[in-house]
Amino acid sequence: MKTDLSKPAIKARPNRRQALAGLAGLAALAGTTPTRAQDATPAPGQPAEPAATTARELTAVPGKTRLRPSPATESEIWSFDGNAPGPTLRVKLGETLRIRLLNRTDKPLSLHWHGLRHDQTMDGVGGFSQEPVAPGDSFEYRLTPRDPGSYLYRPLLLGGSSEPAGRGLSGLLVVEEKEPPAVDLDLPVLVGDWLLGDDHKLLPFPATAQEGAAAGRLGSWLTVNGKPPPERIGLAPGARVRLRLANACNARIMRLRFDGLKAFVVAVDGQPTETFEPVRAQLPFAPGTRYDVIFDMPEENGASASVTALIGPGMPLVRFVSEAGKSAVQRKASGPIAALAPNPALPAAVRLQNASRAEIIVEGGAKIDADNKLNLSGIDQARPWRLNGTTGDPQGKPLLSVRRGTPVVIGITNKTDFLQPFHVHGHSFRLLHPLDDGWEPYFLDTVQIPEGKRLHIAFIADNPGRWLISSTVLERFDFGLWTWFEVI
């Protein structure tokens, strides 16, 4: 099966009749949300007491690194313990991860665990779900993930996300399956975007009016795991590789292409999916998006394969090379590439006829003239974007307020001249087909709404608390392109 995630064109599965047929007792799918993380009720299928607790510290501190190849000078960045991106954090399903964030920068900070379904008090939105961590202070996150998968952590705080993210504060969180697929290499691939001058220094913050009202802070240089691309990986011929691809850019929306390899997507936004090959070997890749991809290296010695960002003529991000000298390594993997086990904590269907419904209309921003030039005339520089006629307000009225276990359908209409990626916090959703006659066969937590288009998403509001629906372009988020809903 080949799937094009950029176009909702897969035939409905399940169809509307199947959707209406079933899901009794959906409210039992999630645990309660306590006032303190350490008192959290575990999700079904998880032990009453976490099997283990892992404690880590992440110290956000100014640093230097060489982003462009030598002889370029080092750039002044922000790092976690001297590394940008930060370390790939790993925890086994059912375990608790305690992370103490120490802020040694000169700006407030908080960390959002993008895609993680967990306690709302640990969601990490400064000014909304927690107080921002002031310079010199610290905050402890306690995470007991209910789902395995690949997740992104990066700064998110009202009005102040662009700079700490644009200076390099991001990383991957991997929640390991109880029985992970056998692979010879499990490789995190975190793509970053840096706006550098000719002197290799980061250009000033905060976002300009043009960045805030248009595409966002688009960088001039990409990195892969903090290094100049392409990252070269030598492997034994025929070796099996699992890639955990994540877009940690502030604003860069791109497509990925797989060259010289037959890629199989096994998870989208951290959640397992029926294994499929991307249409034209390409995947859409907006900020916040993650894919787990498995492939086998060619058997021929010296053969190469790559993952390429379709920017300009194409930029190889990772290059894999079959090396005969590595063939003596004992392979762990063999046989066909199989799908990951389905996530039993997610609903098989959504009772659309019983759903609470809401609409989001996105307006504002710069205009793109007929000659493809940016037109900023008439833009409110303080509030360039509007969502349902206003901007995000934590004290305002929620988009909707529903009881736990309620099916929810949200229509999102993009009336702007720009592609709009949005992220639903604390939940995974289905992308509906037109007329609500079914949905795509994968779960998402981040969706792209093309300019001038309207899409519908559906999910079970099974996670109590106040949750954002936010633009993943951080400059738009900082200018208020978000709203929130409540599960009681």
Salt bridges, closest charged atoms under 4 A:
ASP4 OD2 - ARG280 NH2 3.41
ASP39 OD2 - ARG36 NH2 2.61
ASP123 OD1 - HIS112 ND1 3.33
ASP123 OD1 - HIS118 NE2 3.89
ASP123 OD2 - HIS425 ND1 2.84
GLU140 OE2 - ARG98 NH2 3.17
GLU140 OE2 - ARG100 NH2 3.75
GLU140 OE1 - ARG142 NE 2.50
ASP147 OD2 - ARG117 NE 2.69
GLU163 OE1 - LYS107 NZ 2.77
GLU163 OE2 - ARG167 NE 2.89
GLU176 OE2 - ARG90 NH1 3.42
GLU176 OE1 - LYS92 NZ 3.16
GLU177 OE2 - ARG242 NH2 2.87
ASP186 OD1 - ARG90 NH2 3.53
ASP186 OD1 - ARG244 NE 2.92
ASP193 OD2 - ARG252 NE 3.54
ASP259 OD1 - ARG257 NE 2.72
ASP269 OD1 - ARG290 NH1 3.66
GLU274 OE1 - ARG13 NH2 2.51
GLU277 OE2 - LYS262 NZ 3.96
ASP292 OD2 - ARG242 NH2 2.79
ASP292 OD2 - ARG244 NH1 3.29
ASP296 OD1 - ARG240 NE 2.70
GLU299 OE1 - ARG331 NH2 3.51
GLU323 OE2 - ARG232 NH1 2.84
GLU359 OE2 - ARG454 NH2 2.56
ASP436 OD2 - ARG357 NH1 2.87
ASP437 OD1 - HIS433 ND1 3.92
GLU440 OE2 - HIS433 NE2 2.75
ASP445 OD1 - HIS114 NE2 3.57
ASP445 OD2 - ARG290 NH2 2.87
ASP445 OD1 - HIS423 ND1 3.51
ASP462 OD2 - ARG117 NH1 3.48
ASP462 OD1 - HIS427 NE2 3.92
